[in-house]
Amino acid sequence: MTHHLKVFYGAAIQGAAERNKRAHINLNIIETIKSCGFAVISEHTTGLDFNDTANKLEDAIGPLPPVGKERTVFIRNKMIQFVESDISAAVFEVSTPSLGTGIEIAHAYLRPRLGLPTIPVIALYQNKFWPNKLSAMINGITEEKTPHFNLIEYDTPDDIPRLLKPVIYRLNESAPDSKKTSGRITARKCNYCGHHEVGVTTDTGEYVSLKPGMGVTII
C-alpha cells in the first residue's frame, strides 16, 4: 500500500572529511525509505563531490544562486522550510557530527512548539564510527520527554534496511490517507528476517502484514 507521502532526509555534508566516503550510506537509507512507499524530498546527501551535491540540490529546490552568501542563505532557508513542511517524518544519519544536521533535527522534533503537527524523527548512528561516540545532545533525547524520537544504532551499512524498514512501515500504516483493507487472513515468510508472519491477502491479491497497533475488524 503506497501513499506517496514525503520524508525529509538529512546528514552531514560540510562536516564529512570527504563527501564520497558516506554518500553510499545516505543512498542506502534513502533507497530504504523509498522502498517503503515514501518520497524523499531531496537526495543531495548522496552527492559525491561539490558539483554533484549542487546538481542534486537543484533537482529538489530549483536553480541555486551563485556560490557565496546568497546561496548559503537560500539553501539554509529551503532546508528549514522542508523540515517544517507537510512531511510524514524526518530521518537523519548522525554518525558524523554536523552543526547543520543538528539544527535540522531540532526544528523537526520541536515542531509542536512551532504550532506544527508532531512527526516521527528517526536518527541512525553507526556504532563505533566516531571516536568520541554519539553526542549527548542526540543520545540524551529520552522517550519519556520526546516519544516521537527514534534512535537506531547499526553496526554495518548492511544492517540499515533490516532495522529501518519496520520503523518506516509503521509510518505508512498509520498515515492519515491509509485505506481500509478487506481480505483473508494468511501467512507467509517475511522478506526481511525470514520468520513467518501473519497478514491479510486483499481481494486484489495484495499482501498486507499485520503489525502491533493496527486496527482490525473480524467478520
Buried (B, 14 or more C-beta within 10 A) or exposed (E): BEBEBBBBBBBBBEBBEEBEEBBEBBBBBBBBBBEBBBBBBBBBBBBBEEEBBBEBBEEBBEEBEEEEEEBEEBBEEBBEEBBBEEBBBBBBBBBBBBEBBBBBBEBBBBBEEEEBEEBBBBBBBBEEBBEEEBBEEBBEBEEEEBEBBBBBBBEEBEBBBEBBBBBBBBBBBEBEEEEEBEBEEEEEEEEEEEEEBEBBBBEEEEEBBBBEEBEEEEE
